[in-house]
Amino acid sequence: MSTQAYVIDEMISAKAIAARVEALAREISSYFASTEKLVVVGLLRGSFVFIADLVREIDLPIEVDFLEVSSYGNSTESSREVRVLKDLRGEIAGRDVLVVEDIVDTGYTLAHVLKLLETRGPARIEACALLDKPSRREIPVEAKWTGFTIPDEFVVGYGIDYAQRNRNLPHIGKVRFLPEAK
């Protein structure tokens, strides 16, 4: 599989991300302060770095679980078909649940996941997204907490990939595709 040549321009620094994650964790801890144990559900794969940093900052008893869903594959565009590739291992009925997403773009993935998990009877369910692209929204869905609102740019880093590359960047970078050689 080949991908088009590109360069990455830093959009959000690692320092800005760390500060925002701390602030989000404080807000989440306050909101769920009365919970016995918060179930934090990370949406794989893009959220794994974000969820790792976020749960270390949340000042509550937590349980972490993962749901793997896909609507992109190796493309830069959503297929709008959300597939569950890995389901939760634990039960969420009667529990407080926080869904952690890397980026809310068209809204299909988050809307699908929230609808799916709501059928399992959680006490409360809310979502937190590192990035939000409201200009691309096709389904009316919002995360209760958002790290950063960004323009309609294809981004990588901090767990987010392009064709399984660049997840390990400590910052969020804008992908700038280079003209193809003739």
KAMODA-V638863 format. One record per backbone hydrogen bond with DSSP energy under -0.5 kcal/mol. CO is the residue of the C=O (numbers start at 1). NH is the residue of the N-H. E is the energy in kcal/mol with one decimal. If there is no record, write none. Layout:
# KAMODA-V638863
CO|NH|E + CO|NH|E
This chain:
# KAMODA-V638863
5|178|-2.7 + 7|9|-0.5 + 7|176|-3.3 + 9|174|-3.5 + 12|172|-2.4 + 13|17|-2.2 + 14|18|-2.5 + 15|19|-2.1 + 16|20|-2.1 + 17|21|-2.8 + 18|22|-2.0 + 19|23|-1.8 + 20|24|-2.7 + 21|25|-2.5 + 22|26|-1.9 + 23|27|-2.1 + 24|28|-2.8 + 25|29|-2.7 + 26|30|-2.1 + 27|31|-2.4 + 28|32|-2.5 + 30|33|-1.2 + 32|35|-2.3 + 37|96|-0.5 + 38|40|-0.7 + 38|63|-2.6 + 39|41|-0.7 + 39|98|-2.8 + 40|42|-0.7 + 40|65|-2.5 + 41|100|-3.3 + 42|44|-0.8 + 42|67|-2.4 + 43|47|-1.7 + 44|69|-1.2 + 45|48|-1.8 + 47|51|-3.4 + 48|52|-1.5 + 49|53|-2.1 + 50|54|-2.9 + 51|55|-2.8 + 52|56|-1.1 + 53|57|-0.7 + 54|57|-1.1 + 54|58|-1.2 + 58|60|-1.1 + 61|38|-2.6 + 63|40|-3.3 + 65|42|-2.5 + 67|44|-2.5 + 67|69|-0.6 + 68|85|-3.5 + 68|86|-1.6 + 70|83|-2.2 + 71|79|-4.0 + 72|75|-1.9 + 80|82|-0.6 + 81|83|-0.6 + 83|70|-1.9 + 83|85|-0.7 + 86|68|-2.5 + 92|95|-2.3 + 95|123|-1.6 + 95|124|-1.0 + 96|39|-2.9 + 97|126|-2.1 + 98|41|-3.2 + 98|100|-0.5 + 99|101|-0.6 + 99|128|-2.9 + 100|43|-2.3 + 101|130|-1.9 + 102|131|-2.0 + 103|105|-0.7 + 104|133|-2.8 + 106|138|-3.1 + 106|139|-2.2 + 107|111|-2.4 + 108|112|-2.4 + 109|113|-2.7 + 110|114|-2.7 + 111|115|-2.2 + 112|116|-2.6 + 113|117|-2.9 + 114|118|-2.4 + 115|119|-1.1 + 116|119|-0.6 + 117|120|-1.5 + 118|121|-1.5 + 121|94|-3.7 + 124|97|-2.7 + 126|99|-3.0 + 127|144|-1.1 + 127|145|-1.8 + 128|101|-2.8 + 129|147|-2.5 + 130|148|-2.2 + 131|104|-2.2 + 132|150|-3.1 + 133|136|-1.9 + 134|137|-1.3 + 139|141|-1.3 + 145|129|-2.6 + 148|132|-2.0 + 148|150|-0.5 + 151|153|-2.2 + 153|155|-0.6 + 154|175|-3.3 + 156|173|-3.1 + 157|160|-1.9 + 160|157|-3.0 + 162|165|-1.2 + 165|162|-1.7 + 166|169|-1.3 + 167|159|-2.3 + 169|158|-2.9 + 171|173|-0.5 + 172|11|-3.2 + 172|12|-2.1 + 173|156|-2.3 + 174|9|-2.6 + 174|176|-0.5 + 175|177|-0.6 + 176|7|-2.3
